[in-house]
Amino acid sequence: MSRPSTAPGFALWGDVAHPTTLTVADLRAGWAQHRADVVFDCATAGPQRHTFEGPLLREVVSLTRPAFDPARRKERSRFLLTVNGGDGHHTVLSWAEIDADFGDAPMLLATRMDDADLDGAGAQLVVPSDRCGARYVSAVTAIWIGACRTPGAPPSEG
């Protein structure tokens, strides 16, 4: 699905069978496009109203074949996604938020914003259910997919 392009691309990698790099054009050509009319509060600019179009995040990241057995719900529920943006902003999501058996949140990797193509700017993570825009990530540069590792025992006091 990857092809040479001068448009910004982003890597999908981590605990996956098929790491890949995609562009906005790839997102537009490879998946059904969904529309989301959103309103969210921006800490610096107040309420923002936008219309985004793009594929569902869960469909795009499924392309990589994350290293879990899809039939085992508990295994899927321990996976995380870290989405990085071109401005250094990043956010962490749980697989369960986007999984149809759990939260089924229709998060998008937007290819268009307010009827304008994002080919030059890069894909944008859109979280329509969020009241604030902190998990919206512009100019996506990478999405890491992996299991949450169980931390060791807490340090003992003494």
C-alpha positions as CSV (number, residue, x, y, z in Angstrom):
1,M,0.0,0.0,0.0
2,S,3.0,2.4,0.5
3,R,4.2,4.2,-2.5
4,P,6.8,6.9,-3.0
5,S,5.4,10.4,-2.3
6,T,6.6,13.9,-1.5
7,A,3.5,14.2,0.9
8,P,4.2,13.7,4.6
9,G,3.9,10.1,5.6
10,F,3.7,8.4,8.9
11,A,4.9,5.1,10.2
12,L,2.8,2.4,11.8
13,W,5.1,0.2,13.9
14,G,5.6,-1.7,17.2
15,D,4.3,-5.1,18.2
16,V,2.9,-5.7,14.7
17,A,3.5,-8.3,11.9
18,H,3.4,-5.7,9.1
19,P,4.9,-2.3,10.0
20,T,4.3,0.2,7.2
21,T,4.4,3.8,6.1
22,L,1.3,5.6,4.8
23,T,0.4,9.0,3.3
24,V,-2.8,10.9,3.3
25,A,-3.3,9.7,-0.3
26,D,-3.0,6.1,0.9
27,L,-5.6,6.7,3.6
28,R,-8.0,8.2,1.1
29,A,-7.5,5.4,-1.4
30,G,-7.4,2.4,0.9
31,W,-10.4,2.8,3.2
32,A,-14.0,4.1,3.4
33,Q,-14.1,7.7,4.4
34,H,-16.2,8.7,7.3
35,R,-17.4,12.2,8.2
36,A,-17.3,13.8,11.7
37,D,-18.7,17.2,12.6
38,V,-17.0,18.1,15.9
39,V,-16.9,20.8,18.5
40,F,-14.2,20.9,21.1
41,D,-12.7,23.4,23.5
42,C,-9.2,24.6,22.7
43,A,-7.4,26.0,25.8
44,T,-5.9,28.8,23.7
45,A,-8.5,29.5,21.1
46,G,-11.8,28.6,22.7
47,P,-14.5,26.4,21.0
48,Q,-13.5,25.0,17.7
49,R,-16.0,23.7,15.1
50,H,-14.7,21.5,12.2
51,T,-15.7,18.9,9.8
52,F,-13.3,16.0,9.3
53,E,-13.2,13.2,6.8
54,G,-11.1,10.1,6.9
55,P,-10.9,6.4,7.6
56,L,-11.5,4.9,11.0
57,L,-8.3,4.6,13.1
58,R,-9.1,0.9,14.0
59,E,-9.4,-0.1,10.3
60,V,-6.1,1.5,9.4
61,V,-4.1,0.1,12.4
62,S,-5.5,-3.3,11.8
63,L,-3.6,-3.4,8.5
64,T,-0.4,-3.9,10.6
65,R,-1.7,-7.1,12.2
66,P,-1.0,-6.3,15.9
67,A,0.6,-9.1,17.8
68,F,-2.5,-10.3,19.6
69,D,-4.9,-13.1,19.0
70,P,-8.0,-11.2,17.7
71,A,-10.3,-13.9,19.3
72,R,-8.9,-13.2,22.8
73,R,-10.6,-10.0,24.1
74,K,-8.4,-9.7,27.2
75,E,-5.3,-9.8,25.0
76,R,-6.6,-7.0,22.8
77,S,-7.6,-4.9,25.8
78,R,-4.0,-4.6,27.0
79,F,-2.7,-3.0,23.7
80,L,-2.0,0.7,23.5
81,L,-1.5,3.1,20.6
82,T,0.8,6.2,20.8
83,V,0.1,8.8,18.1
84,N,2.9,11.3,17.5
85,G,2.5,14.6,15.6
86,G,4.8,16.8,13.7
87,D,4.7,19.6,16.3
88,G,5.9,17.1,19.1
89,H,2.4,16.6,20.5
90,H,1.5,13.0,21.2
91,T,-1.3,11.1,22.9
92,V,-1.9,7.6,24.1
93,L,-5.0,5.6,23.4
94,S,-6.1,2.1,24.4
95,W,-7.0,-0.5,21.8
96,A,-10.2,-1.1,23.8
97,E,-11.3,2.5,23.0
98,I,-11.4,1.8,19.3
99,D,-12.3,-1.9,19.4
100,A,-15.9,-2.7,18.3
101,D,-16.2,-5.2,21.3
102,F,-15.3,-2.4,23.8
103,G,-15.6,1.3,23.4
104,D,-16.2,1.3,19.6
105,A,-15.1,5.0,19.4
106,P,-15.2,6.2,15.8
107,M,-11.8,7.9,15.9
108,L,-10.5,9.0,12.5
109,L,-7.2,9.6,10.7
110,A,-8.5,12.6,8.9
111,T,-7.6,13.1,5.2
112,R,-9.7,16.3,4.9
113,M,-10.6,19.1,7.3
114,D,-13.4,21.6,6.5
115,D,-13.5,20.4,2.9
116,A,-9.8,20.9,2.4
117,D,-7.4,18.0,1.6
118,L,-4.7,17.4,4.2
119,D,-2.1,15.9,1.8
120,G,0.4,18.8,2.4
121,A,-0.3,19.1,6.2
122,G,-0.4,15.4,7.0
123,A,-3.1,13.2,8.5
124,Q,-4.8,14.3,11.7
125,L,-6.1,12.1,14.6
126,V,-9.7,13.1,15.4
127,V,-11.4,12.0,18.6
128,P,-15.0,13.1,18.1
129,S,-16.2,12.2,21.6
130,D,-13.6,14.4,23.4
131,R,-14.9,17.7,24.8
132,C,-11.4,19.2,24.6
133,G,-9.0,19.0,21.8
134,A,-6.0,17.6,23.7
135,R,-6.1,14.2,22.0
136,Y,-6.4,15.7,18.5
137,V,-3.0,15.2,16.9
138,S,-2.0,17.2,13.8
139,A,0.5,16.1,11.1
140,V,0.7,12.5,12.4
141,T,4.3,11.3,12.0
142,A,4.0,7.8,13.7
143,I,1.6,5.5,15.4
144,W,3.2,2.9,17.7
145,I,1.0,-0.1,18.6
146,G,2.0,-2.4,21.4
147,A,1.2,-4.3,24.6
148,C,1.1,-2.6,27.9
149,R,3.9,-4.4,29.9
150,T,3.1,-5.3,33.5
151,P,5.4,-3.2,35.7
152,G,7.6,-4.8,38.2
153,A,6.8,-4.8,41.9
154,P,6.6,-1.4,43.6
155,P,9.8,-0.3,45.4
156,S,9.8,-1.5,49.0
157,E,9.9,1.1,51.8
158,G,12.5,0.6,54.3
